[in-house]
Amino acid sequence: MDEGVSAALTAADGFAALGDLGSAGGSELFAARVLAGNERSADAVPVYRSAIEHAAGHPPLHQVASLELGNVLEALGRHSEAAEVRAVVES
């Protein structure tokens, strides 16, 4: 698992360096999903946030990453943060 996450984050850095922020965000979304799916939700939060930043110009990716981050935050008991993330998607 850690190797896959590491590879996805390395790919994200490479995509970002090339200016392909959508692919960078997609790679980060994958890494965040792996972390969240392996009971490492707290570790997934900053990766989701980075994916959302990179997805600014890609509405479908931004929406999916934001909704998933909201779910992860909710599961962590961080309800106000979850509401903030979801409010951005709903606006």
DODOTI-657848 format. One line per field, with one value per residue (C-alpha): residue in three letters; x negated, y, z negated. Coordinates in steps of 0.02 Angstrom, whole numbers, padded with zeros to 5 digits, always signed. Each point is the difference from the previous one (the first is absolute). Example, Ala and Ser with C-alpha at 12.3 -4.5 7.8 and 13.67 -1.06 7.14 Angstrom:
residu <- ALA  SER
x <- -00615  -00069
y <- -00225  +00172
z <- -00390  +00033
! end
This chain:
residu <- MET  ASP  GLU  GLY  VAL  SER  ALA  ALA  LEU  THR  ALA  ALA  ASP  GLY  PHE  ALA  ALA  LEU  GLY  ASP  LEU  GLY  SER  ALA  GLY  GLY  SER  GLU  LEU  PHE  ALA  ALA  ARG  VAL  LEU  ALA  GLY  ASN  GLU  ARG  SER  ALA  ASP  ALA  VAL  PRO  VAL  TYR  ARG  SER  ALA  ILE  GLU  HIS  ALA  ALA  GLY  HIS  PRO  PRO  LEU  HIS  GLN  VAL  ALA  SER  LEU  GLU  LEU  GLY  ASN  VAL  LEU  GLU  ALA  LEU  GLY  ARG  HIS  SER  GLU  ALA  ALA  GLU  VAL  ARG  ALA  VAL  VAL  GLU  SER
x <- +00000  -00134  -00093  +00157  +00036  -00180  +00003  +00164  -00068  -00161  +00104  +00103  -00159  -00058  +00167  +00001  -00177  +00059  +00149  +00129  +00094  +00149  -00107  -00092  +00167  +00056  -00157  +00023  +00182  -00055  -00128  +00128  +00124  -00129  -00043  +00183  +00042  -00137  +00057  -00120  +00132  -00098  -00147  +00118  +00065  -00150  -00012  +00184  -00028  -00145  +00104  +00136  -00126  -00066  +00177  +00053  +00011  +00081  +00176  +00041  -00162  +00023  +00175  -00045  -00153  +00098  +00144  -00118  -00098  +00164  +00041  -00173  +00009  +00173  -00063  -00142  +00126  -00056  +00176  -00028  -00142  +00107  +00140  -00122  -00066  +00175  +00061  -00129  +00065  +00181  -00029
y <- +00000  +00126  -00032  +00035  +00159  +00056  -00037  +00095  +00151  -00004  -00003  +00146  +00101  -00041  +00050  +00162  +00041  -00022  +00114  -00140  +00041  -00109  -00156  +00053  +00014  -00167  -00085  +00080  -00053  -00180  +00011  +00076  -00138  -00134  +00081  +00024  -00178  -00068  +00084  +00145  +00135  +00132  -00026  +00015  +00172  +00104  -00104  +00033  +00186  +00002  -00092  +00132  +00140  -00080  -00034  +00183  +00003  -00171  +00009  -00188  -00044  +00145  -00057  -00183  +00040  +00126  -00118  -00141  +00116  +00052  -00182  -00034  +00154  -00051  -00174  +00079  +00102  +00164  +00054  +00187  -00031  -00125  +00128  +00132  -00117  -00053  +00181  +00041  -00143  +00049  +00183
z <- +00000  -00049  +00162  +00101  -00094  +00020  +00187  +00023  -00094  +00100  +00159  -00065  -00028  +00177  +00076  -00099  +00056  +00180  -00031  +00012  -00159  +00043  +00011  -00158  -00090  +00068  -00063  -00171  -00003  +00030  -00140  -00120  +00040  -00036  -00167  -00049  +00053  -00111  -00160  +00019  +00020  -00096  +00119  +00148  -00048  +00059  +00159  +00037  -00032  +00123  +00129  -00020  +00025  +00159  +00062  -00001  +00190  +00011  -00074  +00001  -00089  -00121  -00042  -00028  -00106  -00104  -00032  -00049  -00114  -00082  -00033  -00073  -00112  -00058  -00044  -00099  -00099  +00079  +00041  +00023  +00122  +00093  +00014  +00066  +00136  +00051  +00005  +00133  +00109  -00023  +00045
! end
